[in-house]
C-alpha cells in the first residue's frame, strides 16, 4: 500500500476543543499531574461524556492496513518545553497530551500499564536517550528499530498501540506492515502456526530478562475469527533453535512484511493507532541531537474487551513474571 493511502481520520475543531478542555479540567482538579490516581479514576467518566464526533473518530480499525492516523490535535511547541533526554526525567512535561491520549485510548478500550516499564505509567514518553542509540527499544536512534509486535513476549500485550506526536522536526518515520496484506504460501503459514520458538522479553524489561522459568514456545501466525493474526519480534526470537525449513518460512514472512511496509512520518498533533494483532511497527534510523529538539512521542497501550484474536494456549504462559495493570480495574 503506498504511503499516500494510509487511512487518515480528521478531528473537527469542536472535538479538538472538547478534548483539550476536558484534559485541562482534569489536570486542574488533580494538581497538574497526569499520573494522579484520582485523575485516573475520573478519566472513564469524562471519556463517556465525549461527543459522538469524537467517538466516531475513535471507532475500531476498519481496513486491512490495520491502522489509521487521527489528525487535528494542536501542540504548543513552546509550552511543552524541551524534549527530555530520558523518559525518567520527563515528569509532567506535556501532561495535557498525556490526558488527551488517555481519553482517546479510553474511548477505544482500556489503557494498560506495565509494572516493570516506565514506573508503571499509563502514558510513556518515547525519546532518544544517550547510551541507548543501538538498542532495540524506543530509546534508540541510530539503528533501525526492527518491525515487531508491541510487547510480543507477553500474553497480556495490548490490542492497540496509540502513538501521539509532540515533536518530529526531522520527519523520522514510523514503519508499519499488516499481516492482512502479505502473501504467504500454505506451507509457510502452516509452519509458522506451530509453537516452535519463544519470543523473549526486550531490553525495556530488565526484570523479565532475568526470569527463571523456561521460555514458552509460541506460534508466529494463527487464524482468528476475522482473519490472520501475528505475534512477531525477530530481534528477540532465537531463530537458531528452529529447523532450516522453519527459518526459511520466517524469512519469507519478514520479506513480505518488508514488501508491504508503509512509512508514517508523524507531525505534531498526529495520533497513530495501530492494531497490535495485525500490524508490526518499527522506526527508521536517525541522528539524535540531544539538544531538546529531538523527536518526542507519547505512547499508550490499550486492551479491547471481548476481542477473540489470541490463541487459547496463551492464558497458560507465565509472561516472564511481568504484570500488566488495567487503568480502571
C-alpha positions as CSV (number, residue, x, y, z in Angstrom):
1,X,0.0,0.0,0.0
2,X,1.6,3.4,-0.9
3,X,2.3,5.9,1.8
4,X,-0.4,8.2,0.5
5,X,-3.1,5.5,1.1
6,X,-2.6,5.4,4.9
7,X,-6.1,5.9,6.4
8,X,-6.4,9.4,8.0
9,X,-9.3,10.5,10.2
10,X,-9.8,14.1,11.0
11,X,-10.9,15.5,14.3
12,X,-13.1,18.5,13.8
13,X,-12.4,21.7,15.7
14,X,-15.2,21.1,18.2
15,X,-13.7,17.7,19.1
16,X,-10.2,19.2,19.4
17,X,-11.6,21.9,21.7
18,X,-13.6,19.3,23.7
19,X,-10.6,17.1,24.3
20,X,-8.3,20.0,25.3
21,X,-10.9,21.5,27.7
22,X,-11.6,18.1,29.3
23,X,-7.8,17.3,29.7
24,X,-7.1,20.7,31.3
25,X,-10.0,20.5,33.6
26,X,-8.8,17.1,34.9
27,X,-5.3,18.3,35.4
28,X,-6.5,21.4,37.2
29,X,-8.6,19.2,39.5
30,X,-5.6,17.0,40.4
31,X,-2.6,19.3,40.8
32,X,-1.4,19.2,37.2
33,X,-0.2,15.6,37.4
34,X,-1.4,13.2,34.7
35,X,-0.4,10.3,36.9
36,X,-2.5,11.3,39.9
37,X,-4.7,8.2,41.0
38,X,-7.7,10.5,41.3
39,X,-7.3,11.7,37.7
40,X,-7.2,8.1,36.5
41,X,-10.5,7.3,38.3
42,X,-12.2,10.2,36.6
43,X,-11.0,9.5,33.0
44,X,-13.6,6.9,32.1
45,X,-16.5,9.1,33.2
46,X,-15.1,12.1,31.2
47,X,-14.4,9.8,28.2
48,X,-18.0,8.5,28.3
49,X,-19.3,12.1,28.0
50,X,-17.3,12.9,24.9
51,X,-19.2,13.8,21.7
52,X,-20.4,11.4,19.1
53,X,-18.0,13.0,16.6
54,X,-15.0,12.3,18.8
55,X,-16.2,8.8,19.5
56,X,-16.7,8.1,15.8
57,X,-13.2,9.2,15.0
58,X,-12.0,6.6,17.5
59,X,-14.0,3.7,16.0
60,X,-12.2,0.4,15.5
61,X,-9.6,0.0,12.8
62,X,-11.6,-0.9,9.7
63,X,-9.2,-1.6,6.8
64,X,-6.7,-4.4,6.1
65,X,-4.0,-1.8,6.7
66,X,-4.7,-2.3,10.4
67,X,-4.0,1.3,11.4
68,X,-5.1,4.9,11.0
69,X,-3.8,8.4,11.7
70,X,-6.0,10.6,13.8
71,X,-5.3,14.2,12.8
72,X,-6.2,17.7,14.1
73,X,-4.9,17.9,17.7
74,X,-2.9,21.1,18.4
75,X,0.5,21.1,20.1
76,X,2.0,24.3,21.6
77,X,5.7,23.7,20.9
78,X,6.8,26.3,23.4
79,X,4.5,25.2,26.2
80,X,5.7,21.5,26.2
81,X,9.3,22.5,26.8
82,X,12.5,20.7,25.6
83,X,12.4,17.1,24.6
84,X,13.5,15.1,27.7
85,X,16.8,13.3,27.4
86,X,15.3,10.2,29.1
87,X,11.8,9.1,29.9
88,X,12.6,9.2,33.7
89,X,13.2,13.0,33.5
90,X,10.0,13.9,31.6
91,X,7.9,14.3,34.8
92,X,4.7,16.1,33.8
93,X,6.1,17.7,30.7
94,X,3.3,17.7,28.1
95,X,0.8,16.4,30.7
96,X,-2.2,17.8,28.8
97,X,-1.3,15.5,25.9
98,X,-1.0,12.5,28.3
99,X,-4.5,13.1,29.4
100,X,-5.8,13.6,25.8
101,X,-4.2,10.3,24.9
102,X,-5.8,8.7,27.9
103,X,-9.2,10.0,26.9
104,X,-8.8,8.8,23.3
105,X,-7.5,5.4,24.5
106,X,-10.4,5.0,26.9
107,X,-12.9,5.6,24.1
108,X,-11.1,2.8,22.2
109,X,-10.8,0.4,25.1
110,X,-8.9,0.1,28.4
111,X,-5.4,1.6,28.8
112,X,-2.8,-0.7,30.4
113,X,0.5,-0.1,32.2
114,X,3.4,-2.4,33.0
115,X,4.8,-2.6,36.5
116,X,8.3,-3.1,35.0
117,X,8.3,-0.3,32.5
118,X,8.5,3.5,32.9
119,X,7.5,3.3,36.6
120,X,4.1,1.9,35.8
121,X,2.8,4.9,33.8
122,X,-0.1,4.6,31.5
123,X,1.3,7.0,29.0
124,X,5.0,6.6,28.1
125,X,7.5,9.1,26.8
126,X,9.3,7.9,23.7
127,X,12.5,9.9,23.3
128,X,16.0,9.1,22.1
129,X,18.4,8.7,25.0
130,X,22.2,8.9,25.3
131,X,23.8,5.5,25.6
132,X,20.8,3.7,24.2
133,X,21.3,4.6,20.5
134,X,21.8,1.0,19.3
135,X,19.2,-0.9,21.4
136,X,16.0,-2.4,20.0
137,X,13.8,-0.2,22.2
138,X,12.0,3.2,21.8
139,X,15.0,4.9,23.3
140,X,17.2,4.1,20.4
141,X,18.0,6.3,17.4
142,X,21.0,5.3,15.2
143,X,19.7,1.8,14.3
144,X,16.6,0.6,12.5
145,X,14.0,-0.4,15.1
146,X,13.0,-3.7,13.6
147,X,9.3,-4.2,12.8
148,X,7.7,-6.0,15.8
149,X,4.5,-6.7,17.7
150,X,4.5,-4.4,20.8
151,X,5.3,-6.5,23.9
152,X,5.2,-9.7,21.8
153,X,6.8,-11.7,24.7
154,X,3.7,-11.3,26.9
155,X,0.2,-12.9,26.6
156,X,-1.3,-9.7,28.1
157,X,0.0,-7.4,25.4
158,X,-2.1,-4.6,24.1
159,X,-4.6,-5.0,21.3
160,X,-4.0,-1.4,20.2
161,X,-0.9,0.8,20.3
162,X,-1.5,4.5,20.3
163,X,1.4,6.9,19.4
164,X,0.9,10.7,19.8
165,X,3.4,13.0,18.3
166,X,4.6,16.1,20.1
167,X,7.7,16.8,18.1
168,X,9.3,15.4,15.0
169,X,11.4,18.1,13.3
170,X,13.4,15.6,11.2
171,X,10.3,13.7,9.9
172,X,11.5,10.5,11.4
173,X,9.2,7.8,10.0
174,X,7.4,5.1,11.9
175,X,7.2,1.9,9.8
176,X,4.2,-0.4,9.8
177,X,3.1,-3.6,7.9
178,X,-0.1,-5.6,8.2
179,X,-0.3,-9.4,8.1
180,X,-3.6,-8.9,6.2
181,X,-1.6,-7.6,3.2
182,X,1.1,-10.2,2.9
183,X,1.2,-13.2,0.5
184,X,2.4,-16.5,2.0
185,X,2.1,-20.0,0.7
186,X,0.1,-22.6,2.6
187,X,3.2,-24.4,3.7
188,X,4.9,-21.3,5.2
189,X,1.6,-20.5,7.0
190,X,1.4,-24.0,8.4
191,X,5.0,-24.0,9.7
192,X,4.6,-20.6,11.3
193,X,1.4,-21.6,13.0
194,X,3.3,-24.2,15.1
195,X,4.5,-23.2,18.6
196,X,8.2,-23.7,17.9
197,X,10.1,-20.7,19.2
198,X,9.7,-18.3,22.2
199,X,9.6,-14.5,22.0
200,X,12.0,-13.3,24.7
201,X,11.5,-10.0,26.7
202,X,13.0,-7.0,25.1
203,X,15.6,-4.6,26.6
204,X,12.9,-2.4,28.2
205,X,12.1,-5.2,30.6
206,X,15.3,-6.0,32.5
207,X,13.5,-7.9,35.3
208,X,11.7,-10.1,32.8
209,X,15.0,-10.9,31.1
210,X,16.2,-12.5,34.4
211,X,13.1,-14.6,34.9
212,X,13.8,-18.2,35.9
213,X,11.1,-20.1,34.0
214,X,11.6,-21.8,30.7
215,X,10.6,-19.6,27.7
216,X,7.3,-20.9,26.3
217,X,7.3,-21.6,22.5
218,X,4.6,-19.6,20.7
219,X,3.1,-19.6,17.2
220,X,4.1,-16.7,14.9
221,X,0.8,-16.8,12.9
222,X,-2.7,-18.1,13.6
223,X,-6.2,-17.6,12.3
224,X,-8.6,-15.5,14.4
225,X,-12.3,-15.4,13.6
226,X,-11.7,-12.3,11.5
227,X,-8.5,-13.4,9.6
228,X,-4.8,-13.9,10.1
229,X,-3.1,-12.6,13.2
230,X,0.6,-12.5,14.2
231,X,3.0,-12.3,17.1
232,X,6.3,-11.2,15.8
233,X,9.6,-9.8,17.1
234,X,12.6,-11.1,15.2
235,X,15.2,-9.2,17.3
236,X,14.1,-11.2,20.4
237,X,13.2,-14.6,18.7
238,X,16.1,-17.2,18.9
239,X,15.7,-18.5,15.4
240,X,18.8,-20.8,15.7
241,X,16.5,-23.1,17.7
242,X,14.3,-23.8,14.7
243,X,14.7,-26.1,11.7
244,X,16.1,-24.8,8.5
245,X,12.6,-25.1,7.0
246,X,11.0,-23.1,9.8
247,X,13.7,-20.4,9.5
248,X,13.1,-20.1,5.8
249,X,9.3,-19.6,6.3
250,X,10.1,-17.0,8.9
251,X,12.4,-15.3,6.4
252,X,9.6,-15.3,3.8
253,X,7.3,-13.6,6.3
254,X,9.9,-11.0,7.1
255,X,10.4,-10.3,3.4
256,X,6.7,-10.0,2.8
257,X,6.2,-7.6,5.7
258,X,9.0,-5.5,4.3
259,X,7.3,-5.5,0.9
260,X,4.0,-4.2,2.2
261,X,5.6,-1.8,4.8
262,X,4.5,1.8,4.8
263,X,6.3,4.8,6.3
264,X,4.3,7.2,8.6
265,X,6.2,10.5,9.4
266,X,4.0,11.9,12.2
267,X,3.7,15.6,12.6
268,X,2.9,17.3,15.9
269,X,-0.7,16.6,16.9
270,X,-0.9,13.4,14.9
271,X,-2.0,10.2,16.7
272,X,-1.2,6.9,15.1
273,X,-3.4,4.0,16.1
274,X,-2.0,0.5,15.3
275,X,-3.9,-2.8,15.6
276,X,-1.2,-4.8,17.5
277,X,-2.7,-8.1,16.4
278,X,-2.4,-7.3,12.7
279,X,0.4,-4.8,12.4
280,X,4.1,-4.8,13.2
281,X,5.7,-1.4,13.6
282,X,9.2,0.0,13.8
283,X,11.2,3.2,13.2
284,X,13.8,4.3,10.7
285,X,17.3,5.3,12.0
286,X,18.0,8.9,12.7
287,X,20.8,11.0,14.4
288,X,19.7,12.3,17.8
289,X,20.9,15.8,18.7
290,X,20.2,15.7,22.5
291,X,19.6,19.5,22.4
292,X,15.9,19.5,23.5
293,X,14.6,19.5,19.9
294,X,14.6,15.7,19.2
295,X,11.6,13.6,18.2
296,X,9.1,13.1,21.1
297,X,6.2,10.7,21.1
298,X,3.7,9.8,23.8
299,X,2.6,6.1,23.8
300,X,-0.4,4.3,25.4
301,X,-1.3,0.6,25.2
302,X,-5.0,-0.4,25.0
303,X,-6.8,-3.6,25.6
304,X,-10.2,-4.2,23.9
305,X,-12.6,-6.2,25.9
306,X,-14.3,-9.2,24.2
307,X,-11.7,-9.5,21.5
308,X,-11.1,-13.0,20.2
309,X,-7.8,-12.7,18.5
310,X,-5.4,-14.7,20.7
311,X,-4.8,-18.5,20.8
312,X,-6.4,-20.1,23.9
313,X,-3.0,-21.5,25.0
314,X,-1.7,-18.0,25.7
315,X,-3.6,-18.0,29.0
316,X,-1.1,-20.6,30.4
317,X,2.0,-18.5,29.7
318,X,4.0,-17.1,32.6
319,X,4.7,-13.7,31.0
320,X,8.2,-13.8,32.4
321,X,6.8,-12.5,35.7
322,X,5.6,-9.2,34.2
323,X,2.2,-7.9,35.2
324,X,0.1,-5.6,33.0
325,X,-2.3,-3.4,35.1
326,X,-5.6,-2.1,33.6
327,X,-6.3,1.5,34.3
328,X,-9.8,1.0,35.6
329,X,-9.6,-2.5,37.2
